[in-house]
Amino acid sequence: MFKIYKKVVVVNASDPNKRLEANAHGITPETGTFSLSNLLTIPAMIIGGLVSIIFFSAFFVLLLIPAGILSYKAWRLFKNAQQTKVADSLEAEYTVIKDETDKY
């Protein structure tokens, strides 16, 4: 799966006219053009970044939609429980001492 290449570069300080080969960067000395793999590297990295963004977003959508639904249901249950609690707390017992509504 992985290939390991060993490259040794010898620099001779006594001969200043020698240069490193341009082949190390994918440029052939005869034509001066880039190889196909080097031309496709940047577009492949951009496409890989975009695809990873899409998959990352889809992953969070798959997580957040059910979490949103469950939290809405929990909030609704909490609100209903709070309303029934308020309704129950308003009940009170009282005694009528004097009734003056029957005078008419």
C-alpha positions as CSV (number, residue, x, y, z in Angstrom):
1,M,0.0,0.0,0.0
2,F,2.7,2.4,0.9
3,K,5.9,2.8,-1.1
4,I,9.0,4.2,0.6
5,Y,11.6,5.8,-1.7
6,K,15.1,6.5,-0.7
7,K,16.8,9.4,-2.4
8,V,20.3,10.5,-1.8
9,V,21.5,13.9,-3.0
10,V,25.2,14.5,-3.0
11,V,26.3,18.1,-3.1
12,N,29.9,18.7,-4.1
13,A,31.1,22.0,-2.9
14,S,34.1,22.0,-5.2
15,D,32.0,22.1,-8.4
16,P,29.6,25.2,-8.3
17,N,28.2,24.6,-11.8
18,K,26.4,21.4,-11.0
19,R,22.7,21.7,-10.3
20,L,20.2,19.4,-8.8
21,E,18.0,17.6,-11.3
22,A,14.6,19.2,-12.0
23,N,13.1,15.7,-12.2
24,A,12.8,15.7,-8.4
25,H,9.9,18.2,-8.7
26,G,8.2,16.6,-11.7
27,I,9.8,18.7,-14.4
28,T,11.6,16.8,-17.2
29,P,14.7,18.6,-18.4
30,E,13.9,18.0,-22.0
31,T,10.4,19.4,-22.2
32,G,10.1,21.6,-19.1
33,T,6.5,20.4,-18.5
34,F,4.9,19.1,-15.4
35,S,3.9,15.5,-15.0
36,L,0.3,14.5,-14.9
37,S,0.3,13.6,-11.2
38,N,1.6,17.1,-10.3
39,L,-1.1,18.7,-12.4
40,L,-3.8,16.8,-10.7
41,T,-2.6,17.3,-7.2
42,I,-4.1,20.7,-6.4
43,P,-7.6,19.9,-8.0
44,A,-7.6,16.6,-6.2
45,M,-6.9,18.3,-2.9
46,I,-9.7,20.9,-3.5
47,I,-12.2,18.2,-4.5
48,G,-11.2,16.2,-1.4
49,G,-11.8,19.2,0.8
50,L,-15.2,19.9,-0.7
51,V,-16.2,16.2,-0.4
52,S,-15.1,16.1,3.2
53,I,-17.1,19.3,4.0
54,I,-20.2,17.7,2.5
55,F,-19.8,14.5,4.4
56,F,-19.0,16.3,7.7
57,S,-22.1,18.5,7.2
58,A,-24.3,15.4,6.4
59,F,-23.0,13.7,9.5
60,F,-24.0,16.6,11.7
61,V,-27.4,16.8,10.0
62,L,-28.0,13.1,10.7
63,L,-27.2,13.8,14.4
64,L,-28.9,17.2,14.9
65,I,-32.3,16.5,13.3
66,P,-33.2,13.7,15.7
67,A,-31.7,15.7,18.6
68,G,-33.9,18.6,17.6
69,I,-37.0,16.5,17.4
70,L,-36.3,14.9,20.8
71,S,-35.5,18.2,22.4
72,Y,-38.7,19.8,21.0
73,K,-40.8,16.8,22.4
74,A,-39.0,17.2,25.8
75,W,-39.7,21.0,25.8
76,R,-43.4,20.4,25.0
77,L,-43.7,17.8,27.8
78,F,-42.0,20.2,30.2
79,K,-44.4,23.0,29.2
80,N,-47.4,20.8,29.6
81,A,-46.2,19.6,33.0
82,Q,-45.6,23.2,34.0
83,Q,-49.1,24.3,32.9
84,T,-50.8,21.5,34.8
85,K,-48.7,22.3,37.9
86,V,-49.8,26.0,37.7
87,A,-53.4,24.9,37.2
88,D,-53.2,22.6,40.2
89,S,-51.6,25.2,42.4
90,L,-54.5,27.6,41.8
91,E,-57.0,25.3,43.5
92,A,-57.8,26.3,47.0
93,E,-60.5,25.6,49.6
94,Y,-62.5,28.5,51.0
95,T,-65.5,29.0,53.2
96,V,-68.2,31.6,52.3
97,I,-69.0,33.6,55.4
98,K,-71.7,35.9,54.0
99,D,-73.6,35.5,50.8
100,E,-75.2,38.7,49.5
101,T,-75.9,37.7,46.0
102,D,-79.6,36.7,46.7
103,K,-80.8,40.1,47.8
104,Y,-82.3,41.0,44.5
